[in-house]
Amino acid sequence: MKILLAHNFYQQPGGEDQVFADEAGLLESRGHQVLRYTLHNDSITGMGQLALAARTIWNPTTHAALTELLQAERPDVVHFHNTFPLISPAAYYAARKSGAAVIQGVPNYRLLCPGSLFLRDGQVCEKCIGKRIALSGVRHACYRGSRPATAVVAAMLATHKIIGTWNRAVDAYIALTQFMRAKLIEGGLPADRILVKGNFVHPDPGIGTGNSGHCVFVGRLSREKGIATLLQAWERLGNAAPTLQILGDGPESDTVRAATSNPRVRWLGRKPMGEVLEAVGSAALFLFPSEWYEGQPKVILESFAKGTPVLASRRGSMQEMIDERCNGMLFEPGNPDDLAAEVSRLTADPGALAALRVGARRTYEQKFTPDRNYAELMDVYTRALATRRSGRPVEARRANPVTRQLEPITPTPPEG
């Protein structure tokens, strides 16, 4: 199969970029011909606001370039990862003109929320979900703290909702979790075209020792990641706290630096992947106190692969990923007392942690390996091609972790 992968890189590298690279490598390792079409937000520098706004809604340059590329290469599938802001939804129409199946990955909630997180002022906010125009998002400047910038995103979403792009120009959407799928349906995307396929970890990093006794956080140091809750929990724990290692950088770095006055808190900054995996594998617990819904954080999958149990906030996709008393535990989002209590309880019970380590590794082996992911990705492509040719979606299937055969999926109704 010939596949074109398209991706708009942000100025700051992130998990979406890694997923793009991982899936390209996975497909090539299975013998597929993979083409890449990429743009980078560095090219925005020097671009006028009106020009950027227009290209966010419809980029004629991208449409023309893709039309030429697709006519020459004739791929079977065009799989878009991120189109925002420069590739733009105009690219779907170029792909459809070529006859290829059009697939859009959904790494966050930007198709429903201008800020992409369903989060405002530290609280979950769904005021724009299902609305034709995201006026609340504009009013509250939910994208980059700017009303004009948010208005551009809202205009892009509204324009393509009105002309039917989201319902007619995409053959399949890839949601990372059932929770995300339910939100996309609630927001008006066609349920019969939203499939669930998560991320994966490759290469297998191997099981860690878990014998250091420390707890670890890895990620962007930003408000929505629950950094404040994490640091307040360590204040509550006092001298009884295990060592907390924090790996990462971001806008809350000054807050984290100040917290290192507590000898139980160590900030290690941004580290190479090998060192990150070593820190995660040797930890007693991986902490994920995020306060937004999340997509499917790859760092949680990496923790499972290392056999390190995860203590995460009881919110959004984390509720689906964490099977309590199997691979980790959950605590009340934004509640440092609850987080501190769970850390204290778990680290005081080596037997419980040992059992959770076994369950964490089993979760990786059953759900997040390249083999499992490849089978699911091929099913998405097969279904999208059938939809493109017939105009009618076909039954969803997923790989059984035991038989490795594809089995029907019973659609999950939207959550209230």
PyMOL commands that set and color helices and strands:
alter all, ss='L'
color gray80, all
select helices_A, chain A and resi 15-29+41-44+49-57+60-73+90-98+135-139+147-162+165-168+178-186+191-193+223-225+227-240+253-259+273-282+298-306+316-321+336-347+350-367+370-390
alter helices_A, ss='H'
color red, helices_A
select strands_A, chain A and resi 2-9+33-40+77-80+101-106+119-120+123-124+172-175+194-196+215-218+244-247+265-269+285-288+310-313+328-331+397-399+406-408
alter strands_A, ss='S'
color yellow, strands_A
deselect
rebuild
show_as cartoon
